[in-house]
């Protein structure tokens, strides 16, 4: 959060600034809240005694500036409902933005409608979280590895989408397919080049986890080196929300994201329950030595799981880039803890548990903003994880013997 009216402290941290005056009938209004968001950045400040405000931002990009009408005096509103303004810089590093005020009655969304809006947002977030969590859970179930580099597999999918859609100007659908295919290839490469040789040498799970942390750091800063530290938008990320379902406003991207997540999750469920490879995967996850003794090629199953996990992580990264919105070098790391929370909450090593845990985490994160500050919503999700594990240590769908 930006300091309230903190021009001096912001000057040390930021290079670009939005500023303005909030007045009504030539009288300055003090304590009016102004927020800026965009490109993965959020900050907020309040007007001073002269009605002036300043907000610093890290990049010369387009942002949304929002005036909180609840902080205006009674009977004063923003004219024409323009409480949110899209703004971007010109040739200078400072941009003046003013909200025009008038008399009127503020229209507020009732509590029930707010709950419904956040439930829909939570389902959208939970579904894309489930794509990443299921891949991570399958990898853990078949290998016992807590793969911290899964965050970078998420980021990789979004970066490949950015490369082929924005930089190489390929059609969006083709860029998505290529990004998912390359993400699956990354999973194959990591297992063939790193994890299988380490397994063959009998390296323990703790050293493997430490290796995954080092791999995560190496990949993350490699991404920053080649793509920079800025946040960039994918095609269609700023589409207006044209679909109106009562109080709910959705864009076609939102609908496509949820529909894609549901279809892919159903396909994964069919794979695990109805195909020979899927049944073999579940057998290896339940008891790897017994599965090997019964004639199942464990290494082949693990390789397929890594490929599937990479593809799901890449797709999750693409959908996360649209949900945020924006692609950045560390975007996967930003939700890694939530992915682990979803896997643990649902039950370690169980794909369907990861789905249930992801939906709970996604719903709680969005709905909790009705009572918690937005900066605290992730903390609330982790609190739910702790409470569930206190009463059911194996997770919602996990079996107690998995915890050992």
N, C-alpha and C positions, 0 to 999 in steps of 0.2 A: 504494500500500500504506500502511496505517496504521502508525505507529511502534509497536514492541513495547512495550506497557504505557505508551504515551506519552499519558497523560491530559492533561498540560499543553499539549502541542502540538496535540492534537485539540480542546481547548477553544477555541482560537483559530480553528479552521477549521470546526467543526461545531456544530450547535445541539441535535441529538438524539443520545442515547447508549444503547447496550445495554451491560449489565455483568453480572457474575456471579462466583461462586466455584466452583472445581473442587477438591473434596476427596474422599478415600477413607479410610474409617474415621477420620473427623475429622482426617486429616492433609492439609495443603494440598499440592497437586501443582504444582510449578514447571515452566515450559517447555512446557506443553500448548498446542497451536496451536488457535486459534478463528478462523473466517473468517465474514464476512458478505457476502451477495450479494443483488442484486435491484434493479430499476428502473435497470439500466445501471450500477450501482455495485458495486465489489468492494473488500474490504479484509481484512487479516489481522493478528492480534496473538498474543501468548503470555502465559500467566499468569505473575505475578511470584512472589516467594518466599513470599507469603501465599496463593497460589492464586487471586488476584484478577485480573480482566481487564476492560478497557473498550474499546469500539469506537464511534467516532463515525460517524454517517451524515448525508447532506445533507438528507434529506426525511423527513417524518412519514408513511411508507408501510409496507407489509408487506415483510419481508425473510426470507431463509433464513439461519439461523446453523448452522454446521457445526463440530463438534469432530473433529479429526483423531485417530482412535484409534491411529494409528501412533506418536503422541507420548506415549501413556499408558504407564505402567510395564507390564512383562510380567505377564500374567495379569489385567489390569484392562481392562474393556470398559464401554461405555455400555449400561445396562440396556435390554432390549427392542429393541435395535438403533436406538434413537432418537438417532443421532449428528447428525441434521439436524432442526432445529426451526423451524417457521414462527412468526414473532413480529411483532407490530405494537404501536404505542404506544397508550396510553389517553389520559387527559386530561393527563398530564405529559409532559415531554420526556426522561424516563429510563425505561428498561424493564429489569427484572431478569430474566435468563434463566439457568436452572441445568440442567446435565446430571447425571443420576443414574447413578452408577457402581456396578459390581458385579464379581464374579469371573467369569471365563469365558475361552474361547478365541476370539480374533478370527478371523473368516472373511474371507479376502482373495480378490480376483479374480485368477486366474492371468494370466500375461503374455499368452498367446494370446487370452484373452477380452477383455483390455483393448485389444489391438490391434484386434480385431473391432469393439468398441464405438466406438472412435475412427474407424475406417474408415467406419462407417455415418454417424456425425456429420459426417465430412468430405465424404461424398457429398451429404448434405443441404445443407451449407453451400456446396459447390462448385456445385450445381445452381442455387441461388438467386443465387449470384454470377454464374453464366453468363448469366442473364436480363439483368442489368445490363450485363455485359461485351459481349454480342452487340450490344445497341443502341448502345453507345459505339463499338464496332468498325465497325458499318455507317455511323455518322455520320462517323467518321474516314475510312473508305474512300471515301465519296462526296464529301466536302467537304475533307478534309485537316485538319479542325479537331480539336484536342485539347480537348474540351469539359469544363472543370473544373466547370461548373454541372450536370453529369450527377449529381453527388452530391445536389443539391437536387431533381432530378427523382425520385430514389429516395425522398428524404424526403417529397416532395409526395404520393406515392402512399399512404404510411403515414398521413400527417396527414389526407388525405381519408377514408381508411378509419376513422380515429378519429372524425372529424367526423360521418360518416353512421351509424356503428354505435353509438358511445357517446353522442354529444351529441344526435343526432336519433332514436336508438333504432330504426333501420331493421333489417330482417333482415340477418344477416351476408352471405349470398350476394348480396343486392341492393346492400349497401354496397360489396362487392368490385367488382361490375360498374361501379357509378358511379365509384368511385375510379380504376379502370383507364381508363374513358372520359374522365374529367377529366384524367388523366395524358397520354393521347393528345392531348387538346385543348391541354394545355400545350405539348407538342412542336410542334403546328401553330402555336400563337400565337408561340412563340419564333422559329420560322423565318420566319413571315410578317412579324412586327413588327420583328425585329432582324437575323437572320442573312442573309436574302435581300437586304434593302437594302444591307447591308455588302458582300455579294458583288458586287452590281451596281456598287458604287462602286470595286471593285477593291482593297479593303483586303487587305493581306498576311496570311499565316497567323500570324505572330508577334503583330501587333496584335490579330487575332481571338482568339488564345489569351489575351491580356491582358484583353480585354473579357470573356471567359468567366470569368476569375478574379474580376473585379469583379462580374459578374452573380451568381456563386456567393456571394460575401460579402453582396451586397444581399438575395438571396433568403433566405439562412440567417438573417440577423438580422431579416428581416421575419417569418419563421416564429416566431422567439423572441418577437417583440413580440406577436403574436396568440395564440400557444399557450403562452407561458411557458417557463421553463427546466426544469420537472419532467418526469419520465418517467411515462407512463401506459400501462396494459395494454389490449390489445384483447380482445374477448370470446373466451373459451375459451383464453386464453394460459396459464392455470395448470391446465389439465386434467391429471389424473394419468396416469402412463405405465402403461396397462393392458395393452398388447400385449407379450407376452413371447415372444421368439424366442431360446431358449437364454440366453446372458448379456445379450442386448440387450433393453432396455426402451424402448418407443416409445409416444408418445401418438397419438391419432387426428389431431392437428394435424400431427405429424411425417410420418405416412403421407400425409395430404392434401397437404402441402407438396411432398414428393418426387414424388408422382404428378402434381400440377399442373405442376411444373417439367418433367417428362419429356414430358408431353402438349404443352405449349406449345412446347418446344424442337423436338419432332418436327414440329409445325405450322409453325414458322419454317423448318425445313429443307425441308419440302414447298414452302413459299412461294418460297424462293430457288431451288430446283432445278426446279420443275415449272410455275410460273406465268410469264406473260409479264412481269409487273411485276418478279417476282423475278429473272428472267434479265436484264432491263434494269438492275436494281440492281447485279447482278454486273458487267455491262458498264461501267456508269458507274464502279464501284469500280476496275476494271482500267485503264480509259483513258477519262477523261471527254471529251476533245476528239474522240476517234475515235467514241465513242458518240453524241455530238451530230451528227457528220458523217454517221452512218448513219441519222439520223432519230429518235433517241430524245430525248424531251423531258426534258432533264437536270434542270431546275428542278422538274418534276412528280415525278420519281423522288426527288429530295432531300427534297421535301416529304413524300412517303410514308415515307421513311426516318425523318424526324424524328417523324412520328406513331407509327410502329412502335417507334422507340427510346423515346419517352415512355411508351407503353403497357407495354413490357417493364420499364422502370425502375420504373414505378409498382407493377407486380406484384412485382418484386423487393423493393421497399420494404416491401410488406405481409408477404411471407414472412420478410424480415429482422426485422421487428417481432415476429413470432412466435418466431423462432429465438433472439433476444437474451436474454430477451423484453423488449418495451417500446417505446413510441414517444417519441422526443425530437426536439427541433428540429435537432440536428446529427447524427442517426444516419447519414445518407447520407455525410457527410464522414468518419465513422469507418471506412468501408470503401472510400473512393474510391481510396486508394493500392493496395489489393488488386485493385480492378477494373482499374486501369491496368496493374498487374503481370500480371494474367491476359491482357489484350489484347496486351501486349508479348511475353509469354512464348509465346503461341500464334501470333503473327505479326500485325503491324499491318495492320488493314484486312480481315482474314479472319474471317468469322463463325464458321466451324468451328474455326479456330485459337483464337478467344476461348473456345469451349466447352471445348476440350482444356486450355487454360491455366487456366481456372476450376476444372476438376476437379482438376488437379495442385495448384493453390494451396490449394483447400479441403481436400484429403486431407492435404497436408503440414502445414498449420496444426494440424489436429486430432491427427494421429499424432505430430507432433513434441513434443507435451506429455508423451509418455512419457519423453523425455530432457531437454527444455527446461522451464524455469519457464513457467507460463501467460502471464506478462507478456512473454515473449520470443518467443512463437509467431509473431507477425506479422513479426518481424525475420528469423526462419528462412525464411519464405516469400520475402522479398525477397532473401535470400542465394541461394536457388535460382534466382531470376530472373537475378541477376548472373552466376552460374556458367553458366547456359544461354546467355546472350547473349555470354559470352566465347568460347564454342566455336561458336555458331550465331547470329550477330548478327541475322539476319532472323526469328528465332523458330522455333518447331517446324514450323508449316505455312506460314510466310511465304516469299515468293520473294525472292531477293537483290536483284533490281532494285527492290523496294519501298523498300529502305533508301537507295537512291540513292548 
